[in-house]
Amino acid sequence: MTITVYGATHCSHCQARLDYTKKRFGPPILVCWKCNEKIATGDTEWAQFSGPGKAWLATQEILLPSFIAIPGRVQRILFLPLVALLLWLVCAMPFMLPWLTLDGQLSAQPPVVQALVEGLAILGLCVYPALMLWRLSKMVAQSNAYTESGAIPVTHEWHQAHGPVVGGRPLW
């Protein structure tokens, strides 16, 4: 599985519109598809971060993942934690439904049922962090594979990746 975000920019040399697959950790350099000019992306590979930097990024990626795209600094500060909390609750809800439905009568149930329902509720709270840890491990493996290969990715022409072009502009 590849974790990707699609970005677009322009080549500073030939002004061609570029499409590239932006990874969370790199690549720091791309090659223009039209003129073969090297373009700096400003991204950093996982291997280039220090130990505390890796710990900070890992914590950040688990608690407030980068796939939640909210524009603007103020909006990000206000809404990103709320969206992450909502995702956590959505992941936990299927496991917590028995606990929520038996909440008032849980003590009247046999001990095995009580333990099962409480165990499912606790498991439900662990699903989202486990998924984020799995996602982080895939992102780190992807960045490390890129670093080891040393290959510089070539960008794509915008319309090749995004569909037909009408009047010099992509339809979507």
Secondary structure as GFF3:
##gff-version 3
##sequence-region A 1 172
A	DSSP	beta_strand	5	10	.	.	.	ID=ss1
A	DSSP	beta_strand	17	22	.	.	.	ID=ss2
A	DSSP	beta_strand	29	31	.	.	.	ID=ss3
A	DSSP	beta_strand	38	40	.	.	.	ID=ss4
A	DSSP	three_ten_helix	46	48	.	.	.	ID=ss5
A	DSSP	alpha_helix	51	63	.	.	.	ID=ss6
A	DSSP	alpha_helix	73	101	.	.	.	ID=ss7
A	DSSP	three_ten_helix	106	108	.	.	.	ID=ss8
A	DSSP	alpha_helix	111	149	.	.	.	ID=ss9
A	DSSP	beta_strand	156	157	.	.	.	ID=ss10
A	DSSP	alpha_helix	158	162	.	.	.	ID=ss11
A	DSSP	beta_strand	165	166	.	.	.	ID=ss12
A	DSSP	beta_strand	169	170	.	.	.	ID=ss13
###
